[in-house]
Amino acid sequence: MSSPPRMPWRFVSALSIAVTISYGTIFYAFALIIEPMEQELGWSKTALTAAFSLALGSSALFSVPVGRLIDLGYGRAVMTGGSILAAVLLALWSQTESYPAFLLIWFGLGIAMSAVFYEPAFAILAGHLHLLTRRGITFMTLVAGFASTVFIPLTHLLIEAYGWRGALLVLAGLNLGLCAVLEGLSIPRSGAHAANPGPGPAAPPPSGARRVLTSASFWLFVVTSVLQGMIATGIPVHLIPLLVERGFSLDSAVAAFAVIGPAQVAARFLTGFGERALSLKGVGVLTMGLNVLAFGLLPFIPPGSWLILAFAAFYGASAGMMTIVRALLPPELFGRENYGLIQGMIAMPVRVSMAATPFAFGALWAWRGSYDAVVFLCFAMALCSLIAFMLNLAVARGGESR
């Protein structure tokens, strides 16, 4: 009798640390650096955040070719090159005096995002872990879930000690000296995904991806992912002013916000290591249902009530589980062929919509004069994502019965 496969913890841990640093230095540090940039250079927050939206747009543009390269076996080159690119661009950012140059830097950082964030790392894990993929991806999301916890205070300390320009040089060094080294040493050279498991041409045409693009199941999954991604991006930006507007004290709003992170981590842990208790499809239903419950509950929570912590826990748990659902359910629905490419095709519309959501929520607030319309919209999007997911499962069952 063959022994069960063993988790390659050195490989998974190294890649998880690299992804954590990538999120911390590229994604989370931005929020702290724009304040001193605004003071020194006189650029408005709107102009500065426009660059971040541009990066999300360029990351969407490059997500499909990056996924295809990983499927073809270039995972190590993709992630190592992405970290080197991020290091160079962060160093250039530290020297910027020109707004057009700043926009170009962030367009390039969007390309780096597409190469070093979750989707490429998930594709590499799936290509090497096979039956252990669920646990490996869960472990990665647990580790990377602490990126903000580590890098927001670290970036603050670096800015206090060296200024924002010096802080960026340190963050660039982390990408070059840690991320690129960990990725270069830990990702096996033969990083081809299971899309090419046997003998034959080294680069088969992505016919499976074309088949997926014509399926109703794929587009229902995209709808679900886009709606959930919009909620997950828009709410953190607006949650504290939203709660203060509804009569909660600033301390209560901050306490509710603080619950979201631990709820995400706890939900990911239970999802990843409780596979015998709940299937991935069941996890998906729970994920969408918790968001419906959260935003259905929020309008009825009176100021000062402890139920605001329940809202934050439901919302955080849903956001945490959605990361795993997006990573692991597509192979069940669409097959394991061309995993990286399919993840890229899903990521493209998700990132485009995420780039626009914080601004759209702010515009809706300005138009209606309150956050009530934003809360209602989030409830409607959560409900529609649940309906789309249930329709997806019905389509999948119909396909299996034929």
C-alpha positions as CSV (number, residue, x, y, z in Angstrom):
1,M,0.0,0.0,0.0
2,S,1.5,3.4,-1.0
3,S,2.0,6.0,1.7
4,P,0.0,9.2,1.5
5,P,1.7,12.2,-0.1
6,R,3.7,14.5,2.2
7,M,3.4,18.2,2.1
8,P,6.6,19.9,0.9
9,W,6.5,22.5,3.7
10,R,9.8,24.2,2.8
11,F,8.5,25.0,-0.7
12,V,5.1,26.1,0.5
13,S,6.4,28.1,3.4
14,A,9.0,29.9,1.3
15,L,6.4,30.8,-1.4
16,S,3.9,31.9,1.3
17,I,6.5,34.3,2.9
18,A,7.3,35.7,-0.5
19,V,3.6,36.4,-1.3
20,T,3.2,38.0,2.1
21,I,6.1,40.4,1.6
22,S,4.8,41.2,-1.9
23,Y,1.4,42.2,-0.6
24,G,2.9,44.1,2.3
25,T,5.3,46.1,0.2
26,I,3.3,46.8,-2.9
27,F,-0.4,46.7,-1.8
28,Y,-0.5,47.8,1.9
29,A,2.4,50.2,2.1
30,F,0.8,52.5,-0.4
31,A,-1.9,53.7,2.0
32,L,0.8,55.0,4.4
33,I,3.1,56.6,1.8
34,I,0.6,58.7,0.0
35,E,0.2,61.0,3.0
36,P,3.8,62.2,3.2
37,M,3.9,62.2,-0.6
38,E,1.0,64.6,-0.6
39,Q,2.7,66.9,1.9
40,E,6.0,67.0,0.0
41,L,5.0,67.0,-3.6
42,G,1.6,68.7,-3.3
43,W,-0.3,66.0,-5.3
44,S,-3.9,65.4,-4.3
45,K,-5.0,62.1,-2.8
46,T,-7.3,61.7,-5.8
47,A,-4.3,62.0,-8.1
48,L,-2.3,59.6,-6.0
49,T,-5.0,56.9,-5.6
50,A,-5.6,57.2,-9.4
51,A,-2.2,55.6,-9.8
52,F,-3.2,52.7,-7.6
53,S,-6.3,52.1,-9.7
54,L,-4.1,52.2,-12.8
55,A,-2.0,49.5,-11.3
56,L,-5.1,47.3,-10.7
57,G,-6.1,47.9,-14.3
58,S,-2.7,46.9,-15.7
59,S,-2.6,43.8,-13.4
60,A,-5.9,42.8,-14.9
61,L,-4.5,43.3,-18.4
62,F,-1.5,41.0,-17.7
63,S,-3.2,38.4,-15.6
64,V,-4.1,36.1,-18.6
65,P,-0.6,36.0,-20.2
66,V,1.0,35.5,-16.8
67,G,-1.4,32.5,-16.1
68,R,-0.6,31.0,-19.5
69,L,3.2,31.3,-18.8
70,I,2.8,29.5,-15.5
71,D,0.8,26.7,-17.2
72,L,3.7,26.3,-19.7
73,G,6.2,25.8,-16.9
74,Y,7.7,29.3,-16.3
75,G,6.4,29.8,-12.8
76,R,9.8,30.4,-11.3
77,A,10.8,32.9,-13.9
78,V,7.4,34.7,-13.7
79,M,7.4,35.2,-9.9
80,T,11.2,35.9,-9.5
81,G,11.0,38.3,-12.4
82,G,8.0,40.0,-10.9
83,S,9.8,40.5,-7.6
84,I,12.8,42.0,-9.3
85,L,10.5,44.3,-11.3
86,A,8.8,45.4,-8.1
87,A,12.1,46.1,-6.5
88,V,13.3,48.2,-9.4
89,L,10.0,50.2,-9.6
90,L,9.8,50.8,-5.8
91,A,13.4,52.2,-6.0
92,L,12.3,54.4,-8.9
93,W,9.3,55.5,-6.9
94,S,11.5,56.6,-4.1
95,Q,13.2,59.1,-6.5
96,T,10.1,60.4,-8.3
97,E,9.4,64.1,-8.7
98,S,7.2,63.8,-11.8
99,Y,3.6,62.8,-11.8
100,P,3.6,61.2,-15.3
101,A,6.7,59.1,-14.2
102,F,4.7,58.1,-11.0
103,L,1.8,56.9,-13.2
104,L,4.2,54.9,-15.4
105,I,5.8,53.3,-12.3
106,W,2.4,52.2,-11.0
107,F,1.4,50.8,-14.4
108,G,4.6,48.7,-14.1
109,L,3.8,47.8,-10.5
110,G,0.4,46.5,-11.7
111,I,2.4,44.1,-14.0
112,A,4.4,43.0,-11.0
113,M,1.2,42.4,-9.0
114,S,0.0,40.1,-11.7
115,A,3.2,38.0,-11.3
116,V,3.6,37.9,-7.5
117,F,0.2,38.0,-5.8
118,Y,-2.1,35.1,-5.0
119,E,-3.2,33.9,-8.5
120,P,0.3,33.0,-9.9
121,A,1.3,31.5,-6.5
122,F,-1.9,29.4,-6.4
123,A,-1.3,28.2,-9.9
124,I,2.2,27.1,-9.0
125,L,1.0,25.3,-5.8
126,A,-1.8,23.6,-7.8
127,G,0.8,22.3,-10.3
128,H,3.0,20.8,-7.7
129,L,0.8,19.8,-4.7
130,H,-2.1,18.0,-6.6
131,L,-4.1,16.3,-3.8
132,L,-2.6,18.6,-1.2
133,T,-3.5,21.8,-3.0
134,R,-6.3,22.7,-0.7
135,R,-4.1,22.6,2.4
136,G,-1.2,24.3,0.7
137,I,-3.4,27.2,-0.6
138,T,-5.1,27.5,2.8
139,F,-1.7,27.7,4.5
140,M,-0.6,30.4,2.1
141,T,-3.7,32.5,2.7
142,L,-3.3,32.1,6.5
143,V,0.3,33.4,6.3
144,A,-0.4,36.2,3.8
145,G,-3.5,37.2,5.8
146,F,-1.0,38.8,8.2
147,A,0.6,41.0,5.5
148,S,-1.3,44.1,6.7
149,T,-0.7,43.3,10.4
150,V,3.1,43.2,9.8
151,F,3.7,45.7,7.1
152,I,1.4,48.6,8.0
153,P,3.2,49.2,11.4
154,L,6.6,48.3,9.7
155,T,6.1,50.8,6.9
156,H,5.0,53.4,9.5
157,L,8.2,52.9,11.5
158,L,10.3,53.0,8.3
159,I,8.7,56.3,7.3
160,E,9.3,57.8,10.8
161,A,13.0,56.7,10.7
162,Y,14.0,57.3,7.1
163,G,11.2,59.3,5.4
164,W,9.0,58.0,2.7
165,R,11.7,57.8,0.1
166,G,14.1,55.8,2.4
167,A,11.2,53.6,3.4
168,L,10.6,52.7,-0.2
169,L,14.2,51.8,-0.7
170,V,14.0,49.4,2.2
171,L,10.8,47.8,0.8
172,A,12.5,47.5,-2.6
173,G,15.4,45.7,-0.9
174,L,12.9,43.2,0.7
175,N,11.5,42.4,-2.7
176,L,15.0,41.9,-4.2
177,G,16.7,40.3,-1.2
178,L,13.9,38.1,0.1
179,C,11.1,37.6,-2.4
180,A,13.2,37.1,-5.5
181,V,15.6,34.8,-3.6
182,L,12.9,32.7,-2.0
183,E,11.1,32.3,-5.3
184,G,14.2,31.6,-7.2
185,L,15.3,28.9,-4.8
186,S,12.0,27.3,-3.8
187,I,10.0,27.1,-7.0
188,P,11.1,24.0,-9.0
189,R,12.5,24.7,-12.4
190,S,10.0,22.2,-14.0
191,G,7.1,24.3,-12.9
192,A,4.7,23.0,-15.6
193,H,1.2,22.7,-14.4
194,A,-0.9,19.5,-14.7
195,A,-2.2,20.9,-17.9
196,N,0.5,18.9,-19.6
197,P,0.8,15.8,-17.4
198,G,2.0,13.3,-20.0
199,P,4.1,12.9,-23.1
200,G,3.3,15.1,-26.0
201,P,3.9,18.7,-27.2
202,A,5.4,21.0,-24.6
203,A,2.9,23.8,-25.4
204,P,-0.5,22.4,-26.3
205,P,-3.0,24.9,-27.5
206,P,-5.3,26.1,-24.7
207,S,-8.4,24.4,-26.2
208,G,-9.7,23.7,-22.7
209,A,-9.7,27.4,-21.9
210,R,-11.7,28.1,-25.0
211,R,-14.2,25.5,-24.0
212,V,-14.5,27.1,-20.6
213,L,-15.1,30.5,-22.0
214,T,-18.2,29.2,-23.8
215,S,-19.7,27.6,-20.7
216,A,-22.5,29.3,-18.7
217,S,-20.8,27.9,-15.5
218,F,-17.7,30.0,-16.1
219,W,-19.5,33.3,-16.6
220,L,-21.7,32.6,-13.5
221,F,-18.6,32.1,-11.5
222,V,-17.1,35.3,-12.9
223,V,-20.3,37.2,-11.9
224,T,-20.0,35.8,-8.4
225,S,-16.3,36.6,-8.2
226,V,-16.8,40.2,-9.5
227,L,-19.6,41.0,-7.1
228,Q,-17.7,39.6,-4.1
229,G,-14.5,41.3,-5.1
230,M,-16.3,44.7,-5.4
231,I,-17.7,44.3,-1.9
232,A,-14.3,43.2,-0.5
233,T,-12.5,46.2,-2.0
234,G,-15.1,48.9,-1.5
235,I,-16.2,48.3,2.1
236,P,-12.7,48.4,3.8
237,V,-12.2,51.9,2.3
238,H,-15.6,53.2,3.5
239,L,-16.4,51.1,6.5
240,I,-15.3,53.5,9.3
241,P,-17.0,56.7,7.9
242,L,-20.1,54.5,7.1
243,L,-20.4,53.3,10.7
244,V,-19.7,56.8,12.1
245,E,-22.4,58.2,9.9
246,R,-24.8,55.6,11.3
247,G,-24.2,56.8,14.8
248,F,-21.4,54.6,16.0
249,S,-18.5,56.1,17.9
250,L,-15.1,56.1,16.2
251,D,-13.8,53.6,18.8
252,S,-16.7,51.2,18.0
253,A,-16.1,51.6,14.3
254,V,-12.4,50.8,14.7
255,A,-13.2,47.8,17.0
256,A,-15.5,46.5,14.3
257,F,-12.8,47.0,11.6
258,A,-10.3,45.1,13.8
259,V,-12.6,42.0,13.9
260,I,-12.5,41.6,10.1
261,G,-8.8,40.3,9.9
262,P,-9.1,37.6,12.6
263,A,-12.4,36.5,11.1
264,Q,-10.8,36.1,7.7
265,V,-7.9,34.0,9.2
266,A,-10.2,31.9,11.3
267,A,-12.6,31.2,8.4
268,R,-9.7,30.2,6.1
269,F,-8.3,27.9,8.8
270,L,-11.6,26.1,9.2
271,T,-12.2,25.9,5.4
272,G,-8.8,24.5,4.6
273,F,-8.5,21.9,7.4
274,G,-12.2,20.9,7.6
275,E,-12.5,19.5,4.1
276,R,-14.1,16.3,5.5
277,A,-16.9,18.3,7.1
278,L,-17.8,20.6,4.1
279,S,-17.2,20.3,0.4
280,L,-15.9,23.2,-1.6
281,K,-19.3,23.8,-3.1
282,G,-20.8,23.9,0.4
283,V,-18.1,26.3,1.4
284,G,-19.1,28.5,-1.5
285,V,-22.7,28.6,-0.5
286,L,-21.7,29.5,3.1
287,T,-19.4,32.2,1.8
288,M,-22.1,34.0,-0.2
289,G,-24.7,33.4,2.5
290,L,-22.6,35.1,5.2
291,N,-22.3,38.2,3.1
292,V,-26.0,38.3,2.5
293,L,-26.5,37.9,6.3
294,A,-24.0,40.6,7.1
295,F,-25.5,43.3,4.9
296,G,-29.0,42.2,5.7
297,L,-28.2,42.7,9.3
298,L,-26.3,46.0,9.1
299,P,-29.3,48.4,8.6
300,F,-31.0,47.1,11.7
301,I,-28.1,47.3,14.1
302,P,-28.6,50.3,16.5
303,P,-25.6,52.5,17.4
304,G,-23.6,51.1,20.2
305,S,-24.9,47.5,19.8
306,W,-22.4,44.6,20.0
307,L,-24.1,43.2,16.9
308,I,-21.8,45.4,14.8
309,L,-19.0,42.9,15.8
310,A,-21.2,40.1,14.4
311,F,-21.6,42.1,11.1
312,A,-17.8,42.5,10.9
313,A,-17.3,38.8,11.7
314,F,-19.7,37.6,9.1
315,Y,-18.3,40.0,6.5
316,G,-14.7,39.1,7.3
317,A,-15.3,35.3,7.3
318,S,-17.0,35.6,3.9
319,A,-14.1,37.6,2.5
320,G,-11.6,35.1,3.9
321,M,-13.4,32.1,2.5
322,M,-13.9,33.7,-0.9
323,T,-10.1,33.7,-1.5
324,I,-10.0,29.9,-1.1
325,V,-13.2,29.4,-3.1
326,R,-11.8,31.4,-6.1
327,A,-8.6,29.4,-5.9
328,L,-9.9,25.8,-5.5
329,L,-13.4,25.6,-7.0
330,P,-12.5,26.3,-10.6
331,P,-10.7,23.0,-11.1
332,E,-13.8,21.2,-9.8
333,L,-16.1,23.2,-12.1
334,F,-13.9,23.5,-15.2
335,G,-11.2,20.8,-14.9
336,R,-7.6,21.0,-14.0
337,E,-6.3,21.8,-17.5
338,N,-4.9,25.3,-18.0
339,Y,-5.4,26.2,-14.3
340,G,-3.2,29.3,-14.4
341,L,-4.8,30.7,-17.6
342,I,-8.3,30.1,-16.3
343,Q,-7.4,31.9,-13.0
344,G,-6.1,34.8,-15.1
345,M,-9.3,35.0,-17.1
346,I,-11.3,35.2,-13.8
347,A,-8.9,37.7,-12.3
348,M,-9.1,40.1,-15.2
349,P,-12.7,41.3,-14.8
350,V,-12.4,41.0,-11.0
351,R,-9.5,43.4,-10.8
352,V,-11.0,45.9,-13.3
353,S,-14.1,46.1,-11.2
354,M,-12.1,46.3,-7.9
355,A,-10.2,49.2,-9.3
356,A,-13.4,51.2,-9.9
357,T,-15.3,50.2,-6.7
358,P,-13.8,52.6,-4.0
359,F,-14.5,55.6,-6.3
360,A,-17.9,54.3,-7.3
361,F,-19.0,53.9,-3.6
362,G,-17.7,57.4,-2.9
363,A,-19.6,58.8,-5.8
364,L,-22.8,57.0,-4.7
365,W,-22.4,58.4,-1.2
366,A,-22.0,61.9,-2.7
367,W,-25.0,61.5,-5.0
368,R,-27.4,60.1,-2.3
369,G,-26.0,62.1,0.6
370,S,-25.6,59.1,2.9
371,Y,-24.2,55.6,2.9
372,D,-27.6,54.0,3.0
373,A,-27.5,53.5,-0.8
374,V,-24.0,51.8,-0.4
375,V,-25.3,49.4,2.2
376,F,-28.3,48.5,0.0
377,L,-26.1,48.1,-3.0
378,C,-23.8,45.7,-1.1
379,F,-26.8,43.7,0.1
380,A,-28.0,43.5,-3.5
381,M,-24.6,42.4,-4.8
382,A,-24.2,39.8,-2.1
383,L,-27.7,38.4,-2.9
384,C,-27.0,38.4,-6.6
385,S,-23.7,36.6,-6.0
386,L,-25.5,33.9,-4.0
387,I,-28.1,33.5,-6.7
388,A,-25.4,33.3,-9.4
389,F,-23.5,30.7,-7.4
390,M,-26.6,28.6,-6.8
391,L,-27.4,28.7,-10.5
392,N,-23.8,27.7,-11.2
393,L,-24.2,24.6,-9.0
394,A,-27.4,23.8,-10.8
395,V,-25.7,24.1,-14.2
396,A,-22.9,21.9,-13.0
397,R,-25.3,19.2,-11.7
398,G,-27.1,19.4,-15.1
399,G,-23.9,18.8,-16.9
400,E,-23.0,15.8,-14.7
401,S,-26.4,14.2,-15.2
402,R,-26.1,14.3,-19.0
